[in-house]
């Protein structure tokens, strides 16, 4: 999902400040966290937690802006 978001953004199919892009990053980050915790790859867990921490406020900000 994270790679899909990057690819769609790179080919200008979605914008980096769109809800679709942010949700793909959020859900992709959550899945990567689950995967890395399951396989005890804690270095990867940290970076994916940061990824999610960045995505959540961006989604909230985007939703508030639309109201």
N, CA, C and O atoms as a Tripos MOL2 file, in Angstrom:
@<TRIPOS>MOLECULE
protein
  268   267    67     0     0
PROTEIN
NO_CHARGES

@<TRIPOS>ATOM
      1 N           0.8100   -1.1890    0.0000 N.3       1 UNK1
      2 CA          0.0000    0.0000    0.0000 C.3       1 UNK1
      3 C           0.8550    1.2560    0.0000 C.2       1 UNK1
      4 O           0.5420    2.2310   -0.6840 O.2       1 UNK1
      5 N           1.9150    1.2300    0.7550 N.am      2 UNK2
      6 CA          2.8040    2.3810    0.8080 C.3       2 UNK2
      7 C           3.4530    2.5980   -0.5620 C.2       2 UNK2
      8 O           3.5710    3.7310   -1.0280 O.2       2 UNK2
      9 N           3.8620    1.5270   -1.1850 N.am      3 UNK3
     10 CA          4.4770    1.6280   -2.5100 C.3       3 UNK3
     11 C           3.4340    2.0560   -3.5390 C.2       3 UNK3
     12 O           3.7430    2.8190   -4.4530 O.2       3 UNK3
     13 N           2.2130    1.5740   -3.3960 N.am      4 UNK4
     14 CA          1.1380    1.9880   -4.3040 C.3       4 UNK4
     15 C           0.9020    3.4920   -4.1870 C.2       4 UNK4
     16 O           0.7490    4.1790   -5.1970 O.2       4 UNK4
     17 N           0.8730    3.9960   -2.9760 N.am      5 UNK5
     18 CA          0.6930    5.4370   -2.7640 C.3       5 UNK5
     19 C           1.8260    6.2170   -3.4160 C.2       5 UNK5
     20 O           1.5870    7.2230   -4.0840 O.2       5 UNK5
     21 N           3.0420    5.7590   -3.2260 N.am      6 UNK6
     22 CA          4.2050    6.4190   -3.8150 C.3       6 UNK6
     23 C           4.1300    6.3910   -5.3410 C.2       6 UNK6
     24 O           4.3680    7.4020   -6.0020 O.2       6 UNK6
     25 N           3.8000    5.2300   -5.8890 N.am      7 UNK7
     26 CA          3.7150    5.1060   -7.3440 C.3       7 UNK7
     27 C           2.6210    5.9770   -7.9310 C.2       7 UNK7
     28 O           2.8420    6.6640   -8.9280 O.2       7 UNK7
     29 N           1.4470    5.9560   -7.3270 N.am      8 UNK8
     30 CA          0.3380    6.7820   -7.8190 C.3       8 UNK8
     31 C           0.6790    8.2640   -7.7260 C.2       8 UNK8
     32 O           0.3240    9.0440   -8.6100 O.2       8 UNK8
     33 N           1.3620    8.6460   -6.6680 N.am      9 UNK9
     34 CA          1.7750   10.0320   -6.5220 C.3       9 UNK9
     35 C           2.8600   10.3900   -7.5260 C.2       9 UNK9
     36 O           2.8410   11.4850   -8.0870 O.2       9 UNK9
     37 N           3.7880    9.5020   -7.7580 N.am     10 UNK10
     38 CA          4.8820    9.7600   -8.6950 C.3      10 UNK10
     39 C           4.3740    9.9560  -10.1250 C.2      10 UNK10
     40 O           4.9270   10.7480  -10.8880 O.2      10 UNK10
     41 N           3.3130    9.2240  -10.4750 N.am     11 UNK11
     42 CA          2.7280    9.3500  -11.8120 C.3      11 UNK11
     43 C           1.5530   10.3270  -11.8330 C.2      11 UNK11
     44 O           0.7630   10.3530  -12.7770 O.2      11 UNK11
     45 N           1.4560   11.1260  -10.7760 N.am     12 UNK12
     46 CA          0.4800   12.1970  -10.6490 C.3      12 UNK12
     47 C          -0.9670   11.7230  -10.8170 C.2      12 UNK12
     48 O          -1.8070   12.4370  -11.3640 O.2      12 UNK12
     49 N          -1.2400   10.5100  -10.3380 N.am     13 UNK13
     50 CA         -2.6090    9.9950  -10.3300 C.3      13 UNK13
     51 C          -3.3470   10.4390   -9.0680 C.2      13 UNK13
     52 O          -4.5680   10.5990   -9.0740 O.2      13 UNK13
     53 N          -2.5930   10.6370   -7.9870 N.am     14 UNK14
     54 CA         -3.1440   11.1930   -6.7540 C.3      14 UNK14
     55 C          -2.1450   12.2160   -6.2220 C.2      14 UNK14
     56 O          -0.9510   12.1460   -6.5140 O.2      14 UNK14
     57 N          -2.6460   13.1560   -5.4470 N.am     15 UNK15
     58 CA         -1.7800   14.1770   -4.8550 C.3      15 UNK15
     59 C          -1.3260   13.7320   -3.4730 C.2      15 UNK15
     60 O          -2.0070   12.9590   -2.7990 O.2      15 UNK15
     61 N          -0.1800   14.2240   -3.0660 N.am     16 UNK16
     62 CA          0.3670   13.8300   -1.7720 C.3      16 UNK16
     63 C          -0.4400   14.3790   -0.6030 C.2      16 UNK16
     64 O          -0.2700   13.9220    0.5270 O.2      16 UNK16
     65 N          -1.3030   15.3360   -0.8480 N.am     17 UNK17
     66 CA         -2.1440   15.8510    0.2280 C.3      17 UNK17
     67 C          -3.5930   15.3630    0.1000 C.2      17 UNK17
     68 O          -4.5010   15.9350    0.7030 O.2      17 UNK17
     69 N          -3.8030   14.2960   -0.6940 N.am     18 UNK18
     70 CA         -5.1500   13.7410   -0.8390 C.3      18 UNK18
     71 C          -5.4260   12.7120    0.2520 C.2      18 UNK18
     72 O          -4.5110   12.0980    0.7990 O.2      18 UNK18
     73 N          -6.6950   12.5430    0.5480 N.am     19 UNK19
     74 CA         -7.0890   11.5780    1.5700 C.3      19 UNK19
     75 C          -6.7010   10.1600    1.1570 C.2      19 UNK19
     76 O          -6.2890    9.3650    2.0020 O.2      19 UNK19
     77 N          -6.8250    9.8360   -0.1150 N.am     20 UNK20
     78 CA         -6.4650    8.4970   -0.6030 C.3      20 UNK20
     79 C          -4.9880    8.2160   -0.3330 C.2      20 UNK20
     80 O          -4.6450    7.1500    0.1780 O.2      20 UNK20
     81 N          -4.1200    9.1580   -0.6680 N.am     21 UNK21
     82 CA         -2.6770    8.9960   -0.4510 C.3      21 UNK21
     83 C          -2.3750    8.7930    1.0260 C.2      21 UNK21
     84 O          -1.6260    7.8900    1.4000 O.2      21 UNK21
     85 N          -2.9670    9.6440    1.8630 N.am     22 UNK22
     86 CA         -2.6980    9.5690    3.3010 C.3      22 UNK22
     87 C          -3.2330    8.2770    3.9100 C.2      22 UNK22
     88 O          -2.5820    7.6790    4.7660 O.2      22 UNK22
     89 N          -4.4090    7.8480    3.4780 N.am     23 UNK23
     90 CA         -4.9680    6.5960    4.0040 C.3      23 UNK23
     91 C          -4.1600    5.3880    3.5510 C.2      23 UNK23
     92 O          -3.9620    4.4550    4.3290 O.2      23 UNK23
     93 N          -3.6900    5.3890    2.3070 N.am     24 UNK24
     94 CA         -2.8290    4.2940    1.8450 C.3      24 UNK24
     95 C          -1.5660    4.2130    2.6990 C.2      24 UNK24
     96 O          -1.1300    3.1250    3.0730 O.2      24 UNK24
     97 N          -0.9860    5.3660    3.0020 N.am     25 UNK25
     98 CA          0.2080    5.3840    3.8540 C.3      25 UNK25
     99 C          -0.1070    4.9300    5.2720 C.2      25 UNK25
    100 O           0.6650    4.1750    5.8630 O.2      25 UNK25
    101 N          -1.2200    5.3740    5.8210 N.am     26 UNK26
    102 CA         -1.6000    4.9850    7.1780 C.3      26 UNK26
    103 C          -1.8420    3.4820    7.2730 C.2      26 UNK26
    104 O          -1.2670    2.8150    8.1330 O.2      26 UNK26
    105 N          -2.6760    2.9540    6.4100 N.am     27 UNK27
    106 CA         -2.9950    1.5250    6.4560 C.3      27 UNK27
    107 C          -1.7640    0.6870    6.1280 C.2      27 UNK27
    108 O          -1.5180   -0.3340    6.7720 O.2      27 UNK27
    109 N          -0.9990    1.1070    5.1430 N.am     28 UNK28
    110 CA          0.2380    0.3920    4.8170 C.3      28 UNK28
    111 C           1.2100    0.3820    5.9840 C.2      28 UNK28
    112 O           1.8380   -0.6380    6.2670 O.2      28 UNK28
    113 N           1.3350    1.5210    6.6650 N.am     29 UNK29
    114 CA          2.2030    1.6020    7.8340 C.3      29 UNK29
    115 C           1.7470    0.6940    8.9590 C.2      29 UNK29
    116 O           2.5620    0.0420    9.6110 O.2      29 UNK29
    117 N           0.4350    0.6520    9.1860 N.am     30 UNK30
    118 CA         -0.1020   -0.2230   10.2350 C.3      30 UNK30
    119 C           0.1810   -1.6880    9.9150 C.2      30 UNK30
    120 O           0.6020   -2.4460   10.7890 O.2      30 UNK30
    121 N          -0.0480   -2.0850    8.6690 N.am     31 UNK31
    122 CA          0.2540   -3.4710    8.2850 C.3      31 UNK31
    123 C           1.7400   -3.7880    8.4310 C.2      31 UNK31
    124 O           2.1010   -4.8850    8.8560 O.2      31 UNK31
    125 N           2.5910   -2.8480    8.0870 N.am     32 UNK32
    126 CA          4.0290   -3.0750    8.2340 C.3      32 UNK32
    127 C           4.4350   -3.1590    9.7080 C.2      32 UNK32
    128 O           5.3500   -3.9050   10.0560 O.2      32 UNK32
    129 N           3.7670   -2.4080   10.5610 N.am     33 UNK33
    130 CA          4.0250   -2.5060   12.0070 C.3      33 UNK33
    131 C           3.6610   -3.9040   12.5010 C.2      33 UNK33
    132 O           4.4400   -4.5450   13.2060 O.2      33 UNK33
    133 N           2.4820   -4.3660   12.1270 N.am     34 UNK34
    134 CA          2.0310   -5.7030   12.5470 C.3      34 UNK34
    135 C           3.0110   -6.7670   12.0540 C.2      34 UNK34
    136 O           3.3890   -7.6650   12.8060 O.2      34 UNK34
    137 N           3.4140   -6.6650   10.8100 N.am     35 UNK35
    138 CA          4.3570   -7.6270   10.2160 C.3      35 UNK35
    139 C           5.6970   -7.6120   10.9490 C.2      35 UNK35
    140 O           6.2420   -8.6630   11.2870 O.2      35 UNK35
    141 N           6.2190   -6.4160   11.1890 N.am     36 UNK36
    142 CA          7.5460   -6.3370   11.8080 C.3      36 UNK36
    143 C           7.5170   -6.7470   13.2830 C.2      36 UNK36
    144 O           8.5020   -7.2900   13.7820 O.2      36 UNK36
    145 N           6.4120   -6.4990   13.9880 N.am     37 UNK37
    146 CA          6.3020   -6.9720   15.3710 C.3      37 UNK37
    147 C           6.2150   -8.4960   15.3870 C.2      37 UNK37
    148 O           6.8470   -9.1550   16.2120 O.2      37 UNK37
    149 N           5.4360   -9.0410   14.4780 N.am     38 UNK38
    150 CA          5.2730  -10.4920   14.4050 C.3      38 UNK38
    151 C           6.6180  -11.1770   14.1760 C.2      38 UNK38
    152 O           6.8980  -12.2140   14.7760 O.2      38 UNK38
    153 N           7.4480  -10.5980   13.3100 N.am     39 UNK39
    154 CA          8.7530  -11.1950   13.0110 C.3      39 UNK39
    155 C           9.8880  -10.5880   13.8380 C.2      39 UNK39
    156 O          11.0620  -10.7900   13.5290 O.2      39 UNK39
    157 N           9.5410   -9.8560   14.8720 N.am     40 UNK40
    158 CA         10.4790   -9.2080   15.7990 C.3      40 UNK40
    159 C          11.5660   -8.4120   15.0810 C.2      40 UNK40
    160 O          12.7380   -8.4510   15.4580 O.2      40 UNK40
    161 N          11.1590   -7.7020   14.0550 N.am     41 UNK41
    162 CA         12.0690   -6.8110   13.3280 C.3      41 UNK41
    163 C          11.8410   -5.3980   13.8670 C.2      41 UNK41
    164 O          11.2220   -4.5580   13.2140 O.2      41 UNK41
    165 N          12.3540   -5.1600   15.0720 N.am     42 UNK42
    166 CA         11.9960   -3.9430   15.7850 C.3      42 UNK42
    167 C          12.5410   -2.6630   15.1670 C.2      42 UNK42
    168 O          11.9540   -1.6010   15.3730 O.2      42 UNK42
    169 N          13.6160   -2.7180   14.4330 N.am     43 UNK43
    170 CA         14.0960   -1.5210   13.7340 C.3      43 UNK43
    171 C          13.0580   -1.0790   12.7070 C.2      43 UNK43
    172 O          12.8000    0.1150   12.5560 O.2      43 UNK43
    173 N          12.4710   -2.0270   12.0120 N.am     44 UNK44
    174 CA         11.4150   -1.7090   11.0590 C.3      44 UNK44
    175 C          10.1600   -1.2240   11.7720 C.2      44 UNK44
    176 O           9.4550   -0.3540   11.2600 O.2      44 UNK44
    177 N           9.8800   -1.7680   12.9250 N.am     45 UNK45
    178 CA          8.6990   -1.3430   13.6860 C.3      45 UNK45
    179 C           8.8010    0.1350   14.0080 C.2      45 UNK45
    180 O           7.8270    0.8720   13.8500 O.2      45 UNK45
    181 N           9.9530    0.5730   14.4530 N.am     46 UNK46
    182 CA         10.1460    1.9760   14.8180 C.3      46 UNK46
    183 C           9.8530    2.8980   13.6420 C.2      46 UNK46
    184 O           9.0970    3.8580   13.7910 O.2      46 UNK46
    185 N          10.4240    2.6340   12.4950 N.am     47 UNK47
    186 CA         10.2330    3.5170   11.3430 C.3      47 UNK47
    187 C           8.7820    3.5180   10.8900 C.2      47 UNK47
    188 O           8.2820    4.5460   10.4320 O.2      47 UNK47
    189 N           8.1000    2.3910   11.0080 N.am     48 UNK48
    190 CA          6.6970    2.3440   10.6060 C.3      48 UNK48
    191 C           5.7910    3.0400   11.6090 C.2      48 UNK48
    192 O           4.7670    3.6060   11.2270 O.2      48 UNK48
    193 N           6.1510    3.0080   12.8800 N.am     49 UNK49
    194 CA          5.4060    3.7840   13.8790 C.3      49 UNK49
    195 C           5.5490    5.2720   13.5520 C.2      49 UNK49
    196 O           4.5700    6.0140   13.6180 O.2      49 UNK49
    197 N           6.7360    5.7030   13.2070 N.am     50 UNK50
    198 CA          6.9430    7.0980   12.8070 C.3      50 UNK50
    199 C           6.0980    7.4180   11.5780 C.2      50 UNK50
    200 O           5.4930    8.4870   11.5020 O.2      50 UNK50
    201 N           6.0550    6.5030   10.6220 N.am     51 UNK51
    202 CA          5.2670    6.6800    9.3980 C.3      51 UNK51
    203 C           3.7980    6.9240    9.7530 C.2      51 UNK51
    204 O           3.1670    7.8280    9.2040 O.2      51 UNK51
    205 N           3.2570    6.1250   10.6630 N.am     52 UNK52
    206 CA          1.8600    6.2560   11.0910 C.3      52 UNK52
    207 C           1.6600    7.5540   11.8670 C.2      52 UNK52
    208 O           0.6450    8.2280   11.6920 O.2      52 UNK52
    209 N           2.6070    7.9080   12.7130 N.am     53 UNK53
    210 CA          2.5140    9.1490   13.4880 C.3      53 UNK53
    211 C           2.4720   10.3640   12.5620 C.2      53 UNK53
    212 O           1.8160   11.3560   12.8770 O.2      53 UNK53
    213 N           3.1440   10.2990   11.4580 N.am     54 UNK54
    214 CA          3.0990   11.3830   10.4720 C.3      54 UNK54
    215 C           1.7590   11.3840    9.7340 C.2      54 UNK54
    216 O           1.1910   12.4470    9.4850 O.2      54 UNK54
    217 N           1.2580   10.2140    9.3890 N.am     55 UNK55
    218 CA          0.0300   10.1120    8.5890 C.3      55 UNK55
    219 C          -1.2150   10.5560    9.3540 C.2      55 UNK55
    220 O          -2.0750   11.2320    8.7880 O.2      55 UNK55
    221 N          -1.3240   10.1910   10.6160 N.am     56 UNK56
    222 CA         -2.5490   10.4740   11.3800 C.3      56 UNK56
    223 C          -2.8290   11.9790   11.4860 C.2      56 UNK56
    224 O          -3.9340   12.4030   11.1470 O.2      56 UNK56
    225 N          -1.8840   12.7950   11.9370 N.am     57 UNK57
    226 CA         -2.1800   14.2360   12.0050 C.3      57 UNK57
    227 C          -2.4500   14.8500   10.6250 C.2      57 UNK57
    228 O          -3.2560   15.7720   10.5030 O.2      57 UNK57
    229 N          -1.7820   14.3420    9.6000 N.am     58 UNK58
    230 CA         -2.0200   14.8570    8.2490 C.3      58 UNK58
    231 C          -3.4490   14.5670    7.8070 C.2      58 UNK58
    232 O          -4.0860   15.4140    7.1810 O.2      58 UNK58
    233 N          -3.9580   13.3850    8.1250 N.am     59 UNK59
    234 CA         -5.3480   13.0330    7.7950 C.3      59 UNK59
    235 C          -6.3060   13.9220    8.5840 C.2      59 UNK59
    236 O          -7.2720   14.4360    8.0200 O.2      59 UNK59
    237 N          -6.0570   14.1070    9.8590 N.am     60 UNK60
    238 CA         -6.9130   14.9560   10.6950 C.3      60 UNK60
    239 C          -6.9260   16.3820   10.1510 C.2      60 UNK60
    240 O          -7.9830   17.0050   10.0540 O.2      60 UNK60
    241 N          -5.7640   16.8900    9.8030 N.am     61 UNK61
    242 CA         -5.6610   18.2440    9.2640 C.3      61 UNK61
    243 C          -6.4320   18.3640    7.9460 C.2      61 UNK61
    244 O          -7.1130   19.3640    7.7180 O.2      61 UNK61
    245 N          -6.3330   17.3680    7.0940 N.am     62 UNK62
    246 CA         -7.0310   17.3820    5.8120 C.3      62 UNK62
    247 C          -8.5460   17.3570    6.0210 C.2      62 UNK62
    248 O          -9.2760   18.0830    5.3470 O.2      62 UNK62
    249 N          -9.0180   16.5330    6.9420 N.am     63 UNK63
    250 CA        -10.4540   16.4500    7.2170 C.3      63 UNK63
    251 C         -10.9700   17.7770    7.7990 C.2      63 UNK63
    252 O         -12.0430   18.2450    7.4180 O.2      63 UNK63
    253 N         -10.2260   18.3650    8.6970 N.am     64 UNK64
    254 CA        -10.6400   19.6570    9.2800 C.3      64 UNK64
    255 C         -10.6680   20.7550    8.2260 C.2      64 UNK64
    256 O         -11.5360   21.6270    8.2620 O.2      64 UNK64
    257 N          -9.7340   20.7180    7.2990 N.am     65 UNK65
    258 CA         -9.6560   21.7180    6.2450 C.3      65 UNK65
    259 C         -10.8750   21.6380    5.3240 C.2      65 UNK65
    260 O         -11.3590   22.6590    4.8350 O.2      65 UNK65
    261 N         -11.3630   20.4250    5.0930 N.am     66 UNK66
    262 CA        -12.5020   20.2280    4.1920 C.3      66 UNK66
    263 C         -13.8280   20.6760    4.8010 C.2      66 UNK66
    264 O         -14.7860   20.9370    4.0730 O.2      66 UNK66
    265 N         -13.8920   20.7660    6.1220 N.am     67 UNK67
    266 CA        -15.1470   21.1560    6.7970 C.3      67 UNK67
    267 C         -15.3950   22.6310    6.7420 C.2      67 UNK67
    268 O         -16.4040   23.1070    7.2620 O.2      67 UNK67
@<TRIPOS>BOND
     1     1     2 1
     2     2     3 1
     3     3     4 2
     4     3     5 am
     5     5     6 1
     6     6     7 1
     7     7     8 2
     8     7     9 am
     9     9    10 1
    10    10    11 1
    11    11    12 2
    12    11    13 am
    13    13    14 1
    14    14    15 1
    15    15    16 2
    16    15    17 am
    17    17    18 1
    18    18    19 1
    19    19    20 2
    20    19    21 am
    21    21    22 1
    22    22    23 1
    23    23    24 2
    24    23    25 am
    25    25    26 1
    26    26    27 1
    27    27    28 2
    28    27    29 am
    29    29    30 1
    30    30    31 1
    31    31    32 2
    32    31    33 am
    33    33    34 1
    34    34    35 1
    35    35    36 2
    36    35    37 am
    37    37    38 1
    38    38    39 1
    39    39    40 2
    40    39    41 am
    41    41    42 1
    42    42    43 1
    43    43    44 2
    44    43    45 am
    45    45    46 1
    46    46    47 1
    47    47    48 2
    48    47    49 am
    49    49    50 1
    50    50    51 1
    51    51    52 2
    52    51    53 am
    53    53    54 1
    54    54    55 1
    55    55    56 2
    56    55    57 am
    57    57    58 1
    58    58    59 1
    59    59    60 2
    60    59    61 am
    61    61    62 1
    62    62    63 1
    63    63    64 2
    64    63    65 am
    65    65    66 1
    66    66    67 1
    67    67    68 2
    68    67    69 am
    69    69    70 1
    70    70    71 1
    71    71    72 2
    72    71    73 am
    73    73    74 1
    74    74    75 1
    75    75    76 2
    76    75    77 am
    77    77    78 1
    78    78    79 1
    79    79    80 2
    80    79    81 am
    81    81    82 1
    82    82    83 1
    83    83    84 2
    84    83    85 am
    85    85    86 1
    86    86    87 1
    87    87    88 2
    88    87    89 am
    89    89    90 1
    90    90    91 1
    91    91    92 2
    92    91    93 am
    93    93    94 1
    94    94    95 1
    95    95    96 2
    96    95    97 am
    97    97    98 1
    98    98    99 1
    99    99   100 2
   100    99   101 am
   101   101   102 1
   102   102   103 1
   103   103   104 2
   104   103   105 am
   105   105   106 1
   106   106   107 1
   107   107   108 2
   108   107   109 am
   109   109   110 1
   110   110   111 1
   111   111   112 2
   112   111   113 am
   113   113   114 1
   114   114   115 1
   115   115   116 2
   116   115   117 am
   117   117   118 1
   118   118   119 1
   119   119   120 2
   120   119   121 am
   121   121   122 1
   122   122   123 1
   123   123   124 2
   124   123   125 am
   125   125   126 1
   126   126   127 1
   127   127   128 2
   128   127   129 am
   129   129   130 1
   130   130   131 1
   131   131   132 2
   132   131   133 am
   133   133   134 1
   134   134   135 1
   135   135   136 2
   136   135   137 am
   137   137   138 1
   138   138   139 1
   139   139   140 2
   140   139   141 am
   141   141   142 1
   142   142   143 1
   143   143   144 2
   144   143   145 am
   145   145   146 1
   146   146   147 1
   147   147   148 2
   148   147   149 am
   149   149   150 1
   150   150   151 1
   151   151   152 2
   152   151   153 am
   153   153   154 1
   154   154   155 1
   155   155   156 2
   156   155   157 am
   157   157   158 1
   158   158   159 1
   159   159   160 2
   160   159   161 am
   161   161   162 1
   162   162   163 1
   163   163   164 2
   164   163   165 am
   165   165   166 1
   166   166   167 1
   167   167   168 2
   168   167   169 am
   169   169   170 1
   170   170   171 1
   171   171   172 2
   172   171   173 am
   173   173   174 1
   174   174   175 1
   175   175   176 2
   176   175   177 am
   177   177   178 1
   178   178   179 1
   179   179   180 2
   180   179   181 am
   181   181   182 1
   182   182   183 1
   183   183   184 2
   184   183   185 am
   185   185   186 1
   186   186   187 1
   187   187   188 2
   188   187   189 am
   189   189   190 1
   190   190   191 1
   191   191   192 2
   192   191   193 am
   193   193   194 1
   194   194   195 1
   195   195   196 2
   196   195   197 am
   197   197   198 1
   198   198   199 1
   199   199   200 2
   200   199   201 am
   201   201   202 1
   202   202   203 1
   203   203   204 2
   204   203   205 am
   205   205   206 1
   206   206   207 1
   207   207   208 2
   208   207   209 am
   209   209   210 1
   210   210   211 1
   211   211   212 2
   212   211   213 am
   213   213   214 1
   214   214   215 1
   215   215   216 2
   216   215   217 am
   217   217   218 1
   218   218   219 1
   219   219   220 2
   220   219   221 am
   221   221   222 1
   222   222   223 1
   223   223   224 2
   224   223   225 am
   225   225   226 1
   226   226   227 1
   227   227   228 2
   228   227   229 am
   229   229   230 1
   230   230   231 1
   231   231   232 2
   232   231   233 am
   233   233   234 1
   234   234   235 1
   235   235   236 2
   236   235   237 am
   237   237   238 1
   238   238   239 1
   239   239   240 2
   240   239   241 am
   241   241   242 1
   242   242   243 1
   243   243   244 2
   244   243   245 am
   245   245   246 1
   246   246   247 1
   247   247   248 2
   248   247   249 am
   249   249   250 1
   250   250   251 1
   251   251   252 2
   252   251   253 am
   253   253   254 1
   254   254   255 1
   255   255   256 2
   256   255   257 am
   257   257   258 1
   258   258   259 1
   259   259   260 2
   260   259   261 am
   261   261   262 1
   262   262   263 1
   263   263   264 2
   264   263   265 am
   265   265   266 1
   266   266   267 1
   267   267   268 2
@<TRIPOS>SUBSTRUCTURE
     1 UNK1         2 RESIDUE 1 A UNK
     2 UNK2         6 RESIDUE 1 A UNK
     3 UNK3        10 RESIDUE 1 A UNK
     4 UNK4        14 RESIDUE 1 A UNK
     5 UNK5        18 RESIDUE 1 A UNK
     6 UNK6        22 RESIDUE 1 A UNK
     7 UNK7        26 RESIDUE 1 A UNK
     8 UNK8        30 RESIDUE 1 A UNK
     9 UNK9        34 RESIDUE 1 A UNK
    10 UNK10       38 RESIDUE 1 A UNK
    11 UNK11       42 RESIDUE 1 A UNK
    12 UNK12       46 RESIDUE 1 A UNK
    13 UNK13       50 RESIDUE 1 A UNK
    14 UNK14       54 RESIDUE 1 A UNK
    15 UNK15       58 RESIDUE 1 A UNK
    16 UNK16       62 RESIDUE 1 A UNK
    17 UNK17       66 RESIDUE 1 A UNK
    18 UNK18       70 RESIDUE 1 A UNK
    19 UNK19       74 RESIDUE 1 A UNK
    20 UNK20       78 RESIDUE 1 A UNK
    21 UNK21       82 RESIDUE 1 A UNK
    22 UNK22       86 RESIDUE 1 A UNK
    23 UNK23       90 RESIDUE 1 A UNK
    24 UNK24       94 RESIDUE 1 A UNK
    25 UNK25       98 RESIDUE 1 A UNK
    26 UNK26      102 RESIDUE 1 A UNK
    27 UNK27      106 RESIDUE 1 A UNK
    28 UNK28      110 RESIDUE 1 A UNK
    29 UNK29      114 RESIDUE 1 A UNK
    30 UNK30      118 RESIDUE 1 A UNK
    31 UNK31      122 RESIDUE 1 A UNK
    32 UNK32      126 RESIDUE 1 A UNK
    33 UNK33      130 RESIDUE 1 A UNK
    34 UNK34      134 RESIDUE 1 A UNK
    35 UNK35      138 RESIDUE 1 A UNK
    36 UNK36      142 RESIDUE 1 A UNK
    37 UNK37      146 RESIDUE 1 A UNK
    38 UNK38      150 RESIDUE 1 A UNK
    39 UNK39      154 RESIDUE 1 A UNK
    40 UNK40      158 RESIDUE 1 A UNK
    41 UNK41      162 RESIDUE 1 A UNK
    42 UNK42      166 RESIDUE 1 A UNK
    43 UNK43      170 RESIDUE 1 A UNK
    44 UNK44      174 RESIDUE 1 A UNK
    45 UNK45      178 RESIDUE 1 A UNK
    46 UNK46      182 RESIDUE 1 A UNK
    47 UNK47      186 RESIDUE 1 A UNK
    48 UNK48      190 RESIDUE 1 A UNK
    49 UNK49      194 RESIDUE 1 A UNK
    50 UNK50      198 RESIDUE 1 A UNK
    51 UNK51      202 RESIDUE 1 A UNK
    52 UNK52      206 RESIDUE 1 A UNK
    53 UNK53      210 RESIDUE 1 A UNK
    54 UNK54      214 RESIDUE 1 A UNK
    55 UNK55      218 RESIDUE 1 A UNK
    56 UNK56      222 RESIDUE 1 A UNK
    57 UNK57      226 RESIDUE 1 A UNK
    58 UNK58      230 RESIDUE 1 A UNK
    59 UNK59      234 RESIDUE 1 A UNK
    60 UNK60      238 RESIDUE 1 A UNK
    61 UNK61      242 RESIDUE 1 A UNK
    62 UNK62      246 RESIDUE 1 A UNK
    63 UNK63      250 RESIDUE 1 A UNK
    64 UNK64      254 RESIDUE 1 A UNK
    65 UNK65      258 RESIDUE 1 A UNK
    66 UNK66      262 RESIDUE 1 A UNK
    67 UNK67      266 RESIDUE 1 A UNK
